Amino acid sequence: MGEQLTARGSRAGRIAVLVIVLLLVAGAIVLAIWSPTAHDFRNTRVVTAALGSGIDKPLIEVPGADARNGRAAIQRYGCMSCHTVPGVPGAQGTAGPPLTDFADRSYIAGMLLNTADNLVHWIQHPQEVVPGNDMPELGVTDNDARDIAAYLYTLTEEKGVLP
């Protein structure tokens, strides 16, 4: 009779361990699917292709934008006064965060998922997103905001600093 209890206890123990392992695996899958960090958009990128002037095609598409114009718009609006921006001459500002590896980020301003529409909105209206933050409303046009976003989406750790 003692052997029967041991056999039953051993079988029940194996089943309990199996159930726990299956629940842990299922939980990990659910977390991977629903976690905000799972939506870092690395899987939605397009194949990088050279455009000619040392600027690669944005890794996150910005409809109707031109990354080459974005670099010039960053200079016109004076973004380099506050930000370090690879590939933009003189863009070594330290008042705002560096914009290096921007395409690899999950969030914009720690608040918005890093999508083209959210980035364009942030560039044009940072005070609407985070009232009182240090980034000023500069009157950036829709076209310029899209071009700036396209340029920022060329900045990725995979490629390093652009020339």
Backbone as ProteinMPNN parsed JSONL, in Angstrom:
{"seq_chain_A": "MGEQLTARGSRAGRIAVLVIVLLLVAGAIVLAIWSPTAHDFRNTRVVTAALGSGIDKPLIEVPGADARNGRAAIQRYGCMSCHTVPGVPGAQGTAGPPLTDFADRSYIAGMLLNTADNLVHWIQHPQEVVPGNDMPELGVTDNDARDIAAYLYTLTEEKGVLP", "coords_chain_A": {"N_chain_A": [[0.823, -1.185, 0.0], [1.977, 1.241, 0.691], [3.705, 1.566, -1.448], [1.895, 2.083, -3.504], [0.897, 4.621, -2.77], [3.211, 6.134, -3.032], [3.714, 5.892, -5.771], [1.401, 7.056, -6.838], [1.647, 9.635, -5.735], [4.008, 10.438, -6.94], [3.307, 10.455, -9.634], [1.245, 12.36, -9.589], [2.752, 14.525, -8.799], [4.435, 14.884, -11.025], [2.541, 15.579, -12.935], [1.579, 17.954, -11.819], [3.889, 19.554, -11.962], [4.176, 19.657, -14.747], [1.822, 21.04, -15.458], [2.32, 23.511, -14.219], [4.605, 24.346, -15.643], [3.494, 24.573, -18.224], [1.636, 26.633, -17.755], [3.393, 28.731, -17.113], [4.764, 29.022, -19.559], [2.617, 29.73, -21.233], [1.889, 32.142, -19.997], [4.213, 33.66, -20.484], [4.093, 33.882, -23.255], [1.728, 35.37, -23.576], [2.498, 37.763, -22.273], [4.565, 38.556, -23.98], [3.157, 39.153, -26.287], [1.351, 41.179, -25.506], [2.852, 43.094, -24.211], [4.01, 46.478, -23.982], [6.625, 46.969, -24.831], [6.979, 45.074, -26.713], [6.073, 46.126, -28.97], [7.985, 47.567, -30.544], [8.383, 48.179, -33.102], [10.397, 47.172, -34.694], [9.946, 45.041, -36.293], [8.409, 46.055, -38.308], [9.831, 47.459, -40.068], [11.192, 48.665, -43.137], [13.216, 47.477, -45.857], [16.485, 48.675, -45.762], [17.72, 51.136, -47.93], [19.984, 52.866, -50.002], [19.786, 56.379, -50.603], [21.319, 58.182, -51.843], [22.542, 60.781, -50.996], [24.093, 60.201, -48.73], [22.209, 59.659, -46.859], [20.143, 57.241, -45.587], [17.25, 55.277, -46.518], [14.34, 55.804, -44.572], [13.776, 53.756, -41.683], [11.35, 53.399, -40.558], [8.48, 54.008, -42.215], [7.458, 57.18, -43.423], [4.836, 58.572, -44.733], [4.873, 60.482, -47.721], [7.201, 61.892, -47.139], [10.59, 63.211, -47.135], [13.663, 62.253, -46.301], [16.086, 63.514, -46.816], [15.418, 66.213, -47.006], [14.659, 66.525, -44.409], [16.982, 66.629, -42.82], [17.95, 69.179, -43.508], [15.79, 70.712, -42.596], [15.958, 70.304, -39.856], [18.19, 71.823, -39.31], [17.265, 74.391, -40.121], [15.172, 74.917, -38.268], [16.593, 74.994, -35.976], [17.048, 72.844, -34.274], [19.371, 71.663, -33.45], [20.361, 73.263, -31.512], [19.528, 72.353, -29.083], [19.629, 69.582, -29.237], [21.662, 66.655, -29.863], [22.303, 65.493, -32.99], [22.986, 63.001, -35.107], [24.81, 63.321, -38.16], [24.015, 65.879, -38.753], [25.479, 68.867, -39.225], [27.077, 70.605, -36.601], [25.192, 69.907, -34.716], [25.225, 69.429, -31.69], [23.911, 69.808, -29.313], [23.018, 69.913, -25.818], [20.915, 70.399, -24.143], [18.496, 69.152, -24.643], [17.45, 65.69, -25.134], [19.79, 63.431, -26.742], [19.352, 62.614, -30.179], [20.16, 60.287, -31.262], [20.115, 57.0, -32.685], [17.343, 56.96, -33.08], [15.386, 55.561, -34.512], [15.358, 53.129, -33.282], [14.01, 53.323, -30.946], [11.338, 52.739, -28.609], [9.469, 54.479, -27.577], [8.318, 57.893, -27.777], [9.293, 60.793, -26.204], [8.859, 59.446, -23.874], [6.198, 58.862, -23.7], [4.554, 58.421, -25.983], [3.873, 55.855, -28.349], [6.377, 54.917, -30.655], [5.634, 55.898, -33.523], [5.131, 56.964, -36.927], [3.068, 58.923, -37.241], [2.711, 59.742, -34.561], [5.243, 60.805, -34.012], [5.4, 62.947, -35.823], [3.32, 64.52, -34.795], [4.39, 65.077, -32.229], [6.704, 66.551, -32.936], [5.536, 68.83, -34.062], [3.775, 69.746, -32.056], [4.787, 69.689, -29.229], [4.044, 70.645, -26.712], [1.383, 69.993, -26.425], [1.493, 67.289, -26.053], [3.174, 66.821, -23.797], [2.599, 68.956, -21.552], [4.32, 71.904, -20.572], [6.877, 70.91, -20.911], [10.366, 71.197, -21.934], [10.669, 71.478, -24.682], [10.076, 73.679, -27.265], [7.18, 75.075, -28.972], [7.602, 75.401, -32.293], [6.366, 76.167, -34.6], [6.477, 74.329, -36.678], [5.95, 73.186, -39.916], [3.592, 70.89, -41.455], [4.71, 69.411, -43.599], [7.486, 69.813, -43.147], [7.707, 68.652, -40.603], [7.123, 65.986, -41.207], [9.281, 65.405, -42.892], [11.426, 65.793, -41.116], [10.846, 63.77, -39.273], [11.17, 61.557, -40.97], [13.932, 61.738, -41.434], [14.91, 61.349, -38.798], [14.16, 58.714, -38.483], [16.056, 57.443, -39.968], [18.133, 57.11, -38.335], [19.757, 54.764, -36.645], [20.975, 52.246, -34.433], [21.991, 50.036, -35.695], [23.211, 50.961, -38.001], [24.91, 52.906, -37.158], [26.538, 56.097, -36.814], [25.612, 58.514, -39.156], [27.25, 59.844, -42.088]], "CA_chain_A": [[0.0, 0.0, 0.0], [2.892, 2.361, 0.722], [4.229, 1.757, -2.796], [0.845, 2.704, -4.31], [0.857, 6.05, -2.449], [4.396, 6.757, -3.607], [3.524, 5.933, -7.217], [0.385, 8.076, -7.103], [2.226, 10.926, -5.393], [5.01, 10.749, -7.949], [2.576, 10.784, -10.869], [0.561, 13.632, -9.352], [3.797, 15.542, -8.774], [4.86, 15.142, -12.405], [1.439, 16.296, -13.594], [1.566, 19.315, -11.27], [5.028, 20.267, -12.55], [3.843, 19.879, -16.154], [0.808, 22.098, -15.508], [2.995, 24.764, -13.869], [5.447, 24.722, -16.775], [2.611, 25.024, -19.308], [1.099, 27.946, -17.382], [4.469, 29.704, -17.247], [4.991, 29.247, -20.997], [1.458, 30.482, -21.743], [2.01, 33.501, -19.471], [5.29, 34.337, -21.203], [3.588, 34.193, -24.594], [0.772, 36.469, -23.435], [3.262, 38.975, -21.981], [5.3, 38.962, -25.184], [2.202, 39.698, -27.248], [0.677, 42.374, -25.004], [3.787, 44.036, -23.609], [4.275, 47.653, -24.816], [7.946, 46.903, -25.434], [6.94, 44.165, -27.858], [5.67, 46.932, -30.122], [9.033, 48.541, -30.812], [8.309, 48.425, -34.532], [11.538, 46.655, -35.437], [9.459, 44.091, -37.291], [7.649, 46.737, -39.349], [10.752, 48.258, -40.861], [11.404, 48.331, -44.539], [14.605, 47.21, -46.166], [17.27, 49.896, -45.908], [18.275, 51.342, -49.271], [20.645, 54.166, -50.103], [19.092, 57.385, -51.401], [22.276, 58.968, -52.596], [23.307, 61.848, -50.349], [24.559, 59.771, -47.426], [21.069, 59.422, -45.988], [19.449, 56.019, -45.966], [15.788, 55.278, -46.475], [13.88, 55.654, -43.19], [13.423, 52.401, -41.291], [9.906, 53.456, -40.346], [7.995, 54.84, -43.316], [6.698, 58.404, -43.161], [4.244, 58.866, -46.041], [5.044, 61.805, -48.3], [8.35, 62.577, -46.547], [11.904, 63.071, -47.747], [14.65, 62.334, -45.225], [17.12, 64.497, -47.177], [14.901, 67.531, -46.608], [14.565, 66.534, -42.95], [18.243, 67.104, -42.243], [17.977, 70.634, -43.694], [14.761, 71.307, -41.723], [16.51, 70.281, -38.497], [19.068, 72.987, -39.22], [16.463, 75.62, -40.217], [14.401, 75.138, -37.048], [17.519, 75.139, -34.854], [16.939, 71.691, -33.361], [20.701, 71.337, -32.966], [20.653, 74.084, -30.342], [19.215, 71.567, -27.886], [19.818, 68.141, -29.448], [22.706, 66.055, -30.671], [21.649, 64.777, -34.096], [24.013, 62.498, -36.025], [24.7, 63.686, -39.557], [23.645, 67.288, -38.892], [26.627, 69.668, -38.787], [26.866, 71.496, -35.474], [24.116, 69.434, -33.836], [25.83, 68.843, -30.498], [23.229, 70.385, -28.158], [22.89, 69.043, -24.643], [19.748, 70.765, -23.339], [17.507, 68.11, -24.881], [18.078, 64.381, -25.29], [20.373, 63.158, -28.056], [18.399, 61.931, -31.057], [20.851, 59.137, -31.836], [19.395, 55.708, -32.674], [15.923, 57.268, -32.865], [14.54, 54.516, -35.107], [15.365, 51.957, -32.411], [13.273, 53.607, -29.71], [9.952, 52.281, -28.506], [8.596, 55.584, -27.201], [8.684, 59.289, -28.017], [9.08, 61.592, -24.989], [8.444, 58.546, -22.81], [4.735, 58.862, -23.606], [3.879, 57.991, -27.206], [4.522, 54.807, -29.124], [7.186, 55.492, -31.723], [5.047, 55.734, -34.853], [5.326, 58.161, -37.752], [2.066, 59.936, -36.906], [3.003, 60.284, -33.235], [6.443, 61.632, -34.068], [5.038, 64.197, -36.499], [2.547, 65.305, -33.815], [5.328, 65.55, -31.203], [7.561, 67.599, -33.51], [4.74, 70.042, -34.267], [3.052, 70.213, -30.864], [5.287, 69.006, -28.035], [3.358, 71.108, -25.508], [0.119, 69.258, -26.319], [1.792, 65.931, -25.585], [3.668, 66.94, -22.424], [2.556, 70.382, -21.218], [5.365, 72.412, -19.705], [8.209, 70.361, -21.186], [11.293, 72.218, -22.426], [10.683, 71.607, -26.148], [9.133, 74.746, -27.631], [6.389, 75.035, -30.202], [8.388, 76.184, -33.244], [5.615, 76.424, -35.82], [6.954, 73.408, -37.72], [4.887, 72.835, -40.865], [3.334, 69.457, -41.576], [5.715, 68.82, -44.498], [8.774, 69.794, -42.473], [7.646, 67.669, -39.517], [7.233, 64.659, -41.827], [10.659, 65.245, -43.364], [12.272, 65.624, -39.927], [10.577, 62.414, -38.773], [11.814, 60.604, -41.888], [15.364, 61.766, -41.162], [15.166, 60.71, -37.51], [13.996, 57.267, -38.657], [17.251, 56.86, -40.591], [19.139, 56.999, -37.279], [19.606, 53.484, -35.965], [22.209, 51.666, -33.907], [22.467, 49.053, -36.652], [24.025, 51.625, -39.017], [25.835, 53.833, -36.534], [26.395, 57.516, -37.112], [25.644, 58.828, -40.572], [28.295, 60.821, -42.441]], "C_chain_A": [[0.873, 1.256, 0.0], [3.46, 2.644, -0.652], [3.197, 2.421, -3.694], [0.77, 4.211, -4.044], [2.04, 6.777, -3.074], [4.242, 6.903, -5.114], [2.506, 7.0, -7.584], [0.944, 9.473, -6.846], [3.242, 11.359, -6.433], [4.348, 11.161, -9.255], [1.872, 12.138, -10.725], [1.576, 14.776, -9.336], [4.27, 15.905, -10.17], [3.79, 15.923, -13.155], [1.393, 17.747, -13.112], [2.706, 20.14, -11.862], [4.744, 20.597, -14.009], [2.833, 21.018, -16.303], [1.455, 23.457, -15.204], [3.855, 25.251, -15.025], [4.595, 25.244, -17.923], [2.016, 26.403, -19.001], [2.17, 29.036, -17.503], [4.748, 30.034, -18.707], [3.848, 30.075, -21.574], [1.517, 31.932, -21.261], [3.086, 34.297, -20.196], [4.84, 34.737, -22.599], [2.626, 35.374, -24.533], [1.51, 37.776, -23.158], [4.013, 39.475, -23.212], [4.375, 39.623, -26.196], [1.658, 41.045, -26.776], [1.595, 43.399, -24.379], [4.007, 45.236, -24.523], [5.638, 47.586, -25.489], [7.986, 45.923, -26.591], [6.585, 44.921, -29.129], [6.72, 47.984, -30.444], [9.232, 48.752, -32.307], [9.535, 47.961, -35.311], [11.083, 45.675, -36.508], [8.689, 44.759, -38.421], [8.538, 47.569, -40.244], [10.825, 47.763, -42.29], [12.881, 48.097, -44.758], [15.331, 48.531, -46.393], [17.856, 49.966, -47.303], [18.861, 52.734, -49.347], [19.838, 55.094, -50.998], [20.065, 58.278, -52.146], [23.104, 59.919, -51.779], [23.777, 61.461, -48.951], [23.439, 59.532, -46.441], [20.351, 58.188, -46.495], [17.949, 56.209, -45.907], [15.352, 55.078, -45.024], [13.478, 54.21, -42.894], [11.96, 52.287, -40.899], [9.4, 54.435, -41.394], [7.199, 56.041, -42.811], [6.129, 58.822, -44.51], [4.445, 60.311, -46.474], [6.251, 62.572, -47.788], [9.624, 62.305, -47.322], [12.949, 63.301, -46.658], [15.745, 63.35, -45.532], [16.69, 65.904, -46.789], [14.819, 67.658, -45.09], [15.826, 67.038, -42.281], [18.323, 68.632, -42.354], [16.962, 71.322, -42.778], [15.232, 71.321, -40.269], [17.425, 71.482, -38.297], [18.263, 74.286, -39.229], [15.733, 75.938, -38.918], [15.299, 75.234, -35.809], [17.477, 74.006, -33.844], [18.288, 71.358, -32.722], [21.116, 72.212, -31.79], [20.45, 73.292, -29.051], [19.58, 70.088, -28.01], [21.113, 67.816, -30.177], [21.996, 65.225, -31.73], [22.742, 64.3, -35.052], [23.739, 62.927, -37.463], [24.308, 65.123, -39.803], [24.802, 68.119, -38.351], [26.258, 70.612, -37.647], [25.809, 71.042, -34.491], [24.704, 68.669, -32.656], [25.195, 69.411, -29.225], [23.078, 69.38, -27.039], [21.691, 69.391, -23.762], [18.636, 69.732, -23.46], [18.21, 66.777, -25.06], [18.725, 64.23, -26.663], [19.381, 62.352, -28.892], [19.064, 60.774, -31.811], [19.968, 57.895, -31.733], [17.884, 55.896, -32.514], [15.002, 56.17, -33.398], [14.446, 53.283, -34.222], [14.532, 52.151, -31.151], [11.846, 53.098, -29.762], [8.986, 53.434, -28.273], [9.193, 56.933, -27.584], [8.33, 60.05, -26.745], [8.59, 60.736, -23.824], [6.943, 58.356, -22.714], [4.036, 58.209, -24.796], [4.615, 56.82, -27.837], [5.241, 55.446, -30.298], [6.609, 55.103, -33.083], [5.248, 57.036, -35.622], [4.336, 59.256, -37.375], [2.337, 60.568, -35.538], [4.228, 61.19, -33.254], [6.157, 62.968, -34.747], [4.267, 65.096, -35.531], [3.471, 65.881, -32.742], [6.182, 66.704, -31.726], [6.787, 68.909, -33.654], [4.161, 70.616, -32.978], [3.518, 69.514, -29.59], [4.564, 69.427, -26.75], [1.982, 70.468, -25.339], [0.355, 67.876, -25.732], [2.224, 65.96, -24.124], [3.711, 68.429, -22.069], [3.669, 70.776, -20.249], [6.749, 71.828, -19.951], [9.068, 71.44, -21.843], [11.293, 72.388, -23.939], [9.626, 72.626, -26.579], [8.31, 74.407, -28.874], [7.104, 75.951, -31.191], [7.643, 76.513, -34.526], [6.062, 75.546, -36.977], [5.772, 73.028, -38.611], [4.723, 71.323, -40.923], [4.391, 68.79, -42.461], [7.081, 68.739, -43.83], [8.794, 68.762, -41.348], [7.775, 66.25, -40.072], [8.664, 64.396, -42.305], [11.624, 65.039, -42.192], [12.082, 64.219, -39.361], [11.27, 61.373, -39.653], [13.319, 60.582, -41.647], [15.683, 61.055, -39.851], [15.045, 59.192, -37.616], [15.113, 56.631, -39.479], [18.32, 56.592, -39.541], [18.893, 55.734, -36.477], [20.961, 52.957, -35.536], [22.829, 50.694, -34.904], [23.418, 49.681, -37.673], [25.061, 52.544, -38.409], [25.556, 55.26, -36.959], [26.531, 57.737, -38.607], [26.741, 59.847, -40.859], [27.758, 62.241, -42.434]], "O_chain_A": [[0.519, 2.244, -0.645], [3.68, 3.801, -1.009], [3.552, 3.23, -4.551], [0.599, 4.995, -4.977], [1.9, 7.89, -3.58], [4.604, 7.938, -5.673], [2.714, 7.763, -8.528], [0.738, 10.386, -7.645], [3.318, 12.541, -6.768], [4.784, 12.112, -9.905], [1.905, 12.96, -11.641], [1.282, 15.873, -9.811], [4.484, 17.078, -10.476], [4.106, 16.83, -13.926], [1.19, 18.661, -13.911], [2.508, 21.3, -12.225], [5.041, 21.703, -14.461], [2.98, 21.865, -17.184], [1.156, 24.445, -15.875], [3.84, 26.437, -15.353], [4.938, 26.256, -18.534], [1.907, 27.244, -19.893], [1.876, 30.145, -17.95], [4.946, 31.199, -19.055], [4.087, 31.021, -22.324], [1.229, 32.851, -22.027], [2.895, 35.477, -20.49], [5.176, 35.823, -23.071], [2.708, 36.283, -25.359], [1.178, 38.802, -23.753], [4.086, 40.68, -23.455], [4.779, 40.558, -26.887], [1.52, 41.965, -27.583], [1.142, 44.494, -24.045], [4.176, 45.053, -25.728], [5.8, 48.089, -26.601], [8.934, 45.938, -27.376], [6.775, 44.414, -30.234], [6.393, 49.16, -30.601], [10.167, 49.44, -32.717], [9.694, 48.324, -36.476], [11.762, 45.5, -37.52], [8.346, 44.098, -39.401], [8.044, 48.311, -41.094], [10.554, 46.601, -42.592], [13.705, 48.481, -43.928], [14.851, 49.397, -47.125], [18.418, 48.992, -47.804], [18.288, 53.682, -48.809], [19.28, 54.673, -52.011], [19.651, 59.057, -53.005], [24.329, 59.856, -51.873], [23.849, 62.319, -48.072], [23.705, 59.226, -45.279], [19.995, 58.094, -47.67], [17.445, 57.17, -45.325], [15.939, 54.259, -44.316], [12.91, 53.527, -43.746], [11.395, 51.193, -40.908], [9.855, 55.578, -41.444], [6.381, 55.928, -41.898], [6.853, 59.366, -45.344], [4.219, 61.243, -45.701], [6.329, 63.785, -47.978], [9.737, 61.323, -48.057], [13.097, 64.415, -46.155], [16.279, 63.979, -44.619], [17.497, 66.695, -46.302], [14.9, 68.76, -44.548], [15.766, 67.78, -41.3], [18.72, 69.301, -41.4], [17.24, 72.395, -42.242], [14.929, 72.259, -39.532], [17.429, 72.09, -37.226], [18.538, 75.187, -38.438], [15.677, 77.097, -38.506], [14.815, 75.523, -34.715], [17.835, 74.194, -32.681], [18.349, 70.842, -31.607], [22.121, 71.93, -31.137], [21.123, 73.537, -28.051], [19.815, 69.418, -27.005], [21.595, 68.596, -30.998], [21.184, 64.357, -31.408], [23.36, 65.116, -35.736], [22.599, 62.905, -37.927], [24.268, 65.558, -40.955], [25.08, 68.086, -37.152], [25.258, 71.327, -37.716], [25.554, 71.739, -33.509], [24.687, 67.439, -32.619], [25.848, 69.492, -28.185], [23.017, 68.171, -27.262], [21.473, 68.743, -22.738], [17.919, 69.466, -22.495], [19.438, 66.73, -25.131], [18.267, 64.827, -27.637], [18.657, 61.507, -28.365], [18.585, 60.343, -32.86], [19.171, 57.763, -30.804], [17.222, 55.074, -31.88], [13.962, 55.884, -32.806], [13.539, 52.47, -34.398], [14.373, 51.213, -30.369], [11.23, 53.036, -30.826], [7.835, 53.389, -28.705], [10.409, 57.087, -27.697], [7.201, 59.966, -26.26], [7.973, 61.25, -22.891], [6.455, 57.757, -21.756], [3.032, 57.519, -24.623], [5.846, 56.797, -27.858], [4.752, 56.42, -30.872], [7.029, 54.127, -33.705], [5.505, 58.083, -35.028], [4.733, 60.408, -37.205], [2.208, 61.781, -35.374], [4.249, 62.225, -32.587], [6.628, 64.009, -34.289], [4.53, 66.296, -35.455], [3.346, 67.052, -32.385], [6.36, 67.713, -31.043], [7.332, 69.982, -33.393], [4.068, 71.833, -32.824], [2.733, 68.823, -28.941], [4.483, 68.645, -25.803], [1.466, 70.406, -24.223], [-0.485, 67.353, -25.0], [1.698, 65.206, -23.305], [4.734, 69.087, -22.261], [3.929, 70.096, -19.257], [7.704, 72.206, -19.271], [8.554, 72.478, -22.259], [11.865, 73.356, -24.44], [8.438, 72.463, -26.297], [8.692, 73.576, -29.698], [7.203, 77.155, -30.953], [8.227, 77.081, -35.449], [6.029, 75.973, -38.131], [4.726, 72.602, -38.122], [5.6, 70.572, -40.496], [4.91, 67.728, -42.116], [7.762, 67.718, -43.931], [9.796, 68.071, -41.162], [8.453, 65.408, -39.482], [9.188, 63.295, -42.139], [12.53, 64.209, -42.268], [13.057, 63.555, -39.01], [11.879, 60.428, -39.151], [13.925, 59.511, -41.655], [16.614, 60.252, -39.789], [15.748, 58.464, -36.916], [15.124, 55.415, -39.67], [19.31, 55.918, -39.826], [17.928, 55.649, -35.717], [21.971, 53.195, -36.198], [24.05, 50.543, -34.952], [24.33, 49.013, -38.159], [26.011, 52.929, -39.091], [24.456, 55.582, -37.41], [27.445, 57.217, -39.246], [27.12, 60.623, -39.981], [28.501, 63.183, -42.707]]}, "name": "protein", "num_of_chains": 1, "seq": "MGEQLTARGSRAGRIAVLVIVLLLVAGAIVLAIWSPTAHDFRNTRVVTAALGSGIDKPLIEVPGADARNGRAAIQRYGCMSCHTVPGVPGAQGTAGPPLTDFADRSYIAGMLLNTADNLVHWIQHPQEVVPGNDMPELGVTDNDARDIAAYLYTLTEEKGVLP"}
